[in-house]
């Protein structure tokens, strides 16, 4: 599978990454999915200390231990579970980040994290202090690079201008093109890569599109608008050999700022299907224009 450079780093990530949040807590089933991902050429695995109280990191670490030197492990920090584990609060402090990384390293069974990401962020955060924490972790060799996961343009702008982040994880899809307005151009200008999540918009941009549409709609789209929109896309593009999932993933990858598109998977077959989708020929300019025209 094709790999793309992540920002200006020495990390080259597969253009399809596995979002590990959906792995669940059944270790045997999760290991099957991770193995399928490795087998199809995926080398980029994204988790977070928040998922399943850290159990997700443990499962990812165990699953990838035999191939640790062949993969890129990305995890996240900043959401701190309360003592009773009923809720969490936001803590981007230097002290917490430097404490949390050690716990993540232990759960992942590794000596270093390839990409350590701030799991959110607000403009009121002590951003300079947060950056200092990541920079110190780099010098200590506990992380190789760092980035952020955020949908807030003002926060992203601060980190792009003040820090050495190599990536920003953002929500991006054909139904959520907000990043095209300012975030993606900003990242391109500063040689920072985008890693995108939510490319199939909760399944709406998939082969099961109609049944996945909620009565509440999606973002600013109503249920009826989405039904009509999905039909229009199919009619205009005369899908033929292209499936809806393929169009969704390829739409993200068509933006030159996107290094990898992250999808979850509930089984090994889903991994294989997504891998086939990204290995198909890129969208032509005509296809991309038709897609944009359909939703405009």
N, C-alpha and C positions, 0 to 999 in steps of 0.2 A: 504494500500500500504506500502511496506517495506520502512523503513527510515534508513538512514545512518548518522553516526556522521560526522559533518563537521570539519575536522582537529581534533584538541584537544579541541574544544569548547563544550559547552553544547547544541549546536544546533543539532537537528536531522532532516535532510531534506528528503523529499520523493524522491525516486530514479528518479521520473519524476517531473520536475519543469515546471512552465508556464512562458515563455518569454512574457512579457506583451507589448512589442513594437508593436506587430501585432494586438492589440486590437482595434485600430482605435479610432475615436472620438465620435462615437455613444454610448452614455452612456448605453442605454437600452441593446443594443446588447452585449456590453462589459461585463455588469453585468451577462448576461446569460452564457457567456463563463467562467467567474470567478466562478460562482455558480456551473457549471458543473465540473470544476476542483476540487473544494472543495468536491463535492459529490463523486468523484471517489477516493478521498484520497490524493490529492495533497495538500501539506502544504507550498510549497516553491514558491514564486512569485517574479519575477525579473523585475525591471523597472529601469528608470534613469531620472534624472532631464532634460536631453537633449530631451527626446521624446515629441514631440508635444508641445514644449515650457513649459513643466511642466504639461500640461493637463493630460498626461498619469498617472502621480503620483496622480493627483486629482481623476481620475476615479478608479484607483486601491485602493486608500484610502477609497473612498465611498463604493466600492464593498466589501471590506474586513472588514469594521468597525464592522458589527455584529458578526464576528468570529475572531476579532483581537487577542484574547488570544490563538487561536488555530493554527495560521499561522506564517510563517517566511517571513518577508518582506525584500527584498534586493533591494537597489537602488544604484545609482552611481553618482560620482561627478568629475569635472575636465574640462569638456567642457563648456565654458562660452559663452552664447549668446551675440552678440554685441547689442548695444542699438536699432538698427533698425531691429533686428531679421532676417536679411538676411543671416547671417553667424555666426560662433562661433570661438573662439580661445581657445587655451590650457592654463589652469591656475591651476597648482597644488600647488599654494602657500598656506601657513597656513592660512593667512587672508581670502582668498576666500573660502577655505574648511569650515572654522568655520562660515562663513556667509551663505554659501549655505545650510548647514545642517539644519539650522533653517527654511529656505524656504521649504525644502523637508518635514520636520516634519509637517509644517503647511498644505501643500498640501495633505499629506498622512493622516492627521487627527489622528496623533499618538504622544505619548510622547517619543517614542524611535524607533530607526531603528535597526532591528536585525543584518543585515549585510550591512555595508557601504563600497562600493568598489570604488577604484580609477579607473576612466573610461579611461584607456590608460596609457600613461607614456613613457618617453624617458630617456636615460641614462644621458642626460644633465640636467634633472630636479633637483631641490634642494631636493633630496630624504630624507635626514635627517629631513628637515623642514616639509615635507609632513607626514612622520611617526609621528613626534611630534604632529601634528594636530590631527591625528587619535587617538593617545594615550590619548591626553587631552579630546577628545570627549568621550572616554570610561570612564575616571575617572569622567566626568561630568554626566554620565548616559544617554547621548543622543544617543549613539550607544552601542550595546552589543559587537560586534566584527567587524573586518574590513578585507578586502581582496583587490585584484586588478583584473581588467579585462584587459588582455594583451596577445599579441601573440609574444612579443619580449623576447627571452630567456635571454638576458643580463639584461633586466629590472626585469624580474621575479626573476633571481638569486640574484639581489641586495636586493629585498624585502624579499626573503626567508631567507637570511643571516642576514639582519639588523633589521627586524621588527617581530611583532607577528601576521602576517596575518594567517588566518585559511583556506583561500581558494584562488584559482586562477581560473578565468573564462577564458577558452581558446577555440579556434576553433579546433574541432577534429571530424574526421569522417573516414570512411573506405577509402575515397578518399583524405583525408588530414591527414596522419599519422605522420607528422613532430613532434608532441609532444612526440611521442614514443621514439625519439632519445635521448632527454635530459631532457625535461621539466617534463614529468611524472615520470621518475626515480628520479629526483631531489625532486619532491614533496613527493614521497613515503619516501625517505630518511629522510625528515624533518617533516614528519607527517602533511603535508599540503594537503588539499583535492583539487581535480580538479572538477570544475563545467564546463560541456562542452556545447558549443553552435554549431549550424550548423551541427547536426548529420546526417541530410538527404541531406546535400550538395545542398541546393537550390532546393530540390525536386527530384534530380537525383536518390537518393537512396530511392525511394518510388514506390508505385504501378503505378504512372504516369511517370515513369522514362524517357521513350523515348521522350514524349512531353515536358518534363522539361529541356531537354538538349539544351543548347544554341548553335547556330552555332559557337560561339566563343570558345566553349569548357568550361573547368573548370580547373583552375590552370594550370598545365602542360599537361593536357589531351586535345586532339583535339576532335571535335564532333564525328568523326568516331571511334576513340579509345574508347570513352565512350559508344557508341552504342554496339560495340563488347564486351566491358567489362561487361556491364549489362547483355547481353545475356549469356556470359560465366558463370557469377555468378549463373544465373537461371539454366543453364544446369548442372553445377557441383553440386549444392546443391539440385537439384530436389526439389525445394521449398516446394511442398506438402502443409502442414498446416502452413508453415512459409511464411509470406509476406515480401516483401522487406523492408518496414518500420520497421518491427519487427527485421529483421537482423541488420539494421542500428543502432537502439537504443540499441539492445543487444550487439552489437560489442563494443560500448562505455562502457557500464556497465560491460563488461567482464574485463576491466582493473581495478585492485584493487585500483588505486589512484582516480578513479572517484566516487564521492559521489552522484552526480545527473546529469542527462542529461536534458538540457533545450530545449523545443520546443515551437514554437508559435502555434497559432490556430486561424482560421478565423470563426469557429463556434463550437458549443457545441459537435457536433458529432465527429469532429476531435479530440477533447480532449478525448472523450471516446475511440476512436480507438487507440490513442497513449497509453492510460492507459492499454488497453488490451495487447498491444504489449510488454510493459515492465513487465507485470505480467506473460507472458509466461515463459517457462523453459529457463534458461540461455543457452548460446551457449555452446556446447560441445567443447572440445579441437579439435576434428576432424573438426567440422564446422568452428571454428575460423581459423584453419590452411588452410582449403580450401579457405576461403575468402581471406586470405593473399596471398596465392599462385595465386589466380585469378588476383590480381592486381600487382603482383611483376613482 
